[in-house]
Amino acid sequence: MEISSLCRRWLEFAADDLTAAKHLLSLYPFRLEIICYHCEQSAEKMLKAFLLMHDEEAPRIHDLVELCRLCALKDEGFDGIAEDCSKLTPFGVRVRYPEEIEVIEADMHEAIKSAEHIMDFITHAMTEEQHEAQEQGMTME
């Protein structure tokens, strides 16, 4: 199973969002909402990349719990990141507007941790699937 160029672009954008979130930690005062937003965006793009790898469309939704559920239809292991998805979902929309959500520094650190966990899990899952497909002599574009 090969990763398509479109899927690779989603993965690159996801990595860029997480890198941006971590870079923003070097600025003071922290922009907690923006950091959390980039963490949510990273996770969202990772989940959508996984769906694309399975020839599914990337739904135009920001609900990470629903995206995780769709991914779990392909790999039951996604149940293990459902809690991280639940923690990040509010940061996809609500932090973009003043007074929608209060974010504290602990939330920001938890968001980074959750985004990293999701990225690590999906990267591992995709790598495993590629290896299994290679062993079976399959490729998928």
N, C-alpha and C positions, 0 to 999 in steps of 0.2 A: 504494500500500500504506500504510494507516494503522496506527498503533500503537494497539492496544487499551488500554483503561483498566487492565486487569490487567497488561499488559506495562509500561505506564508506572509502575505501582506497584513492580514489580520493579526498574526502572531507578532510581527514587527511593531505594529501599532500598539498592541498590548504591552509589549516590553517597553516601548517609549513612554507610555502612560505611567508605568510603575517607576521608571527612571526619573520622570518628571516629578512624581510625588516625593521621591527620596531627595531629589535635588532641592526641592522647596523647603526641606528640613534645614538647609544651610542658611536660609533667610530668616531674619528676625525682625519683627515678630512673625511667628508661624501664621500662615494662612490656613488654619485647620480645615475649613470647608473645602478649599481648593485641593488640598492634599487628599482628603477623603474622596472627593469627586474623582480624582485621577486613579485612585485605588479601585473604585467601583468600575470605572471605564476599562481599566486593565483586565479585571475579572470578566466583565461583560464580553470583551473582545476575545478572550481566551475561550470562553464557553461557545461563542459563535464560531470560532475557528474549528473547534472540535466537531460541531455540527456540520460545517462545510466539508471537513475531511470525510464525513460519512454521507456525502452527497445530499445533505439536507440544506434547506435555505436557512439563512441567518435571519430569524424573525426580527422585525423592527419593534422590539420591546426592550424595556429596561429592567424588567423583573428578573433578577438573577435566580430567584428560587424556581421560577418557571423554566428558565433556560437550563438550569441544573436538572430539573425533572426531565426535560427533553433529552439531555445528554445521558441521563440514567437509563433511558430506554435502549441506549446503545451499549452502555457499560454500567453495571450496577454499582461499581465502586464510587460513582459520583454521589451516592448517598453520604459518603464520608466528608464531602465538602459543602453539604446543604446548609449547615449552620453558618459557615463562613459567608455563603451567598446571602443568607438571611440578614446577617450583620451589615453587609455592604449595600444591599438594595436601597435603603433610604437615601444614600449618598448620591444616587444617580440623577435624581431630579430635585429633591427637596432642598439640597444645599445650594442650588443655583440661585435661589431667591432669598432676599433678606427676610428674616424673622420666620422662616419656615421650620427650621430645626436648630436646636442648640447643640453645638459640638464642643466637647472639651478635649484637652490634650490626650487623655487616656483613650478616647474614641479614635483619635488619629493614629495612635500607636497600634491599636487593635485593628484598624483598617489596613495598615501596612502589613501587619502579620497575616491577616486573612487573605489579602491580595497575593502575597508571596506563597502562601499555602496552596491557593487555587492554581497559581502559575506552575508551581512545582508538580502538583498532582496531575494537571492536564499535560504538561510536557512529558512526564513519565508515562502517562497512559498512551499518548500518541506515539512515543518511541517504542513502547511495548507492542502496540498494534502494527507498527511498521516492521518490526523484527518478526513477528508472527506471520505477517503477510509474505515477507521475503522467504521465510522458511517453507511456506506453502507455494512459493513461486507465483504469487499474485502481485499485480500492481493496480493501483487505482489513481486516476487523474481527476 
